[in-house]
Amino acid sequence: MNAAAESRSATIRGHRNAPLTLEGRLRLCLRIDAGLPIAHVAAEAGISRRCLAKWYARWRAHGENGLLDPSSRPATSPARNGGRVG
């Protein structure tokens, strides 16, 4: 398995403290799409309504890729010197 595939595989599984796997998040989104209220589905899953609403919005915008945990790496690093020394 190459590095990109390993990284994607690890992202899909999620970290050990992740509330739900990709498949679980997808099932919750499908339940909302079927007409159940977000608050009801979130309460049954033991997560906040806000968290589920965020996942649902990402899923609607980006499909299954939207349910993956985003990188915690900052988009920019103001203190970085651009590779120059000194």
C-alpha positions as semicolon CSV with decimal commas, in nm:
position;residue;x (nm);y (nm);z (nm)
1;M;0,000;0,000;0,000
2;N;0,141;0,341;-0,093
3;A;0,159;0,637;0,146
4;A;-0,147;0,813;0,000
5;A;-0,361;0,500;0,035
6;E;-0,239;0,444;0,392
7;S;-0,321;0,803;0,481
8;R;-0,671;0,776;0,332
9;S;-0,727;0,445;0,509
10;A;-0,624;0,596;0,843
11;T;-0,849;0,897;0,781
12;I;-1,149;0,678;0,702
13;R;-1,102;0,475;1,021
14;G;-1,062;0,796;1,218
15;H;-0,871;0,839;1,538
16;R;-0,956;0,638;1,848
17;N;-1,147;0,927;2,005
18;A;-1,362;0,996;1,697
19;P;-1,730;0,980;1,787
20;L;-1,824;0,789;1,473
21;T;-1,664;0,628;1,173
22;L;-1,724;0,747;0,818
23;E;-1,991;0,480;0,776
24;G;-2,167;0,585;1,097
25;R;-2,168;0,950;0,997
26;L;-2,309;0,856;0,658
27;R;-2,589;0,653;0,820
28;L;-2,681;0,952;1,037
29;C;-2,690;1,183;0,733
30;L;-2,910;0,938;0,546
31;R;-3,152;0,930;0,840
32;I;-3,177;1,310;0,828
33;D;-3,233;1,293;0,452
34;A;-3,516;1,045;0,520
35;G;-3,694;1,316;0,718
36;L;-3,592;1,263;1,080
37;P;-3,510;1,581;1,274
38;I;-3,139;1,651;1,326
39;A;-3,188;1,693;1,701
40;H;-3,357;1,352;1,728
41;V;-3,086;1,170;1,528
42;A;-2,808;1,347;1,720
43;A;-2,960;1,257;2,058
44;E;-2,987;0,889;1,959
45;A;-2,622;0,889;1,846
46;G;-2,505;1,063;2,163
47;I;-2,356;1,362;1,982
48;S;-2,448;1,730;1,976
49;R;-2,698;1,866;1,728
50;R;-2,438;2,123;1,621
51;C;-2,183;1,852;1,538
52;L;-2,432;1,651;1,335
53;A;-2,555;1,963;1,154
54;K;-2,194;2,036;1,057
55;W;-2,142;1,683;0,923
56;Y;-2,472;1,695;0,738
57;A;-2,386;2,027;0,571
58;R;-2,044;1,893;0,468
59;W;-2,202;1,576;0,332
60;R;-2,455;1,776;0,127
61;A;-2,176;1,995;-0,013
62;H;-1,898;1,740;-0,069
63;G;-2,048;1,391;-0,052
64;E;-1,873;1,121;0,152
65;N;-1,543;1,312;0,143
66;G;-1,712;1,583;0,347
67;L;-1,756;1,335;0,633
68;L;-1,382;1,279;0,672
69;D;-1,211;1,461;0,956
70;P;-1,043;1,773;0,817
71;S;-0,672;1,823;0,869
72;S;-0,574;2,018;1,177
73;R;-0,278;2,166;0,991
74;P;-0,311;2,545;0,962
75;A;-0,373;2,685;0,615
76;T;-0,102;2,947;0,668
77;S;0,186;2,993;0,906
78;P;0,264;3,364;0,957
79;A;0,579;3,294;1,161
80;R;0,728;3,077;0,889
81;N;1,017;3,246;0,710
82;G;0,965;3,083;0,372
83;G;1,270;2,857;0,392
84;R;1,523;3,139;0,436
85;V;1,782;3,105;0,705
86;G;1,832;3,398;0,940
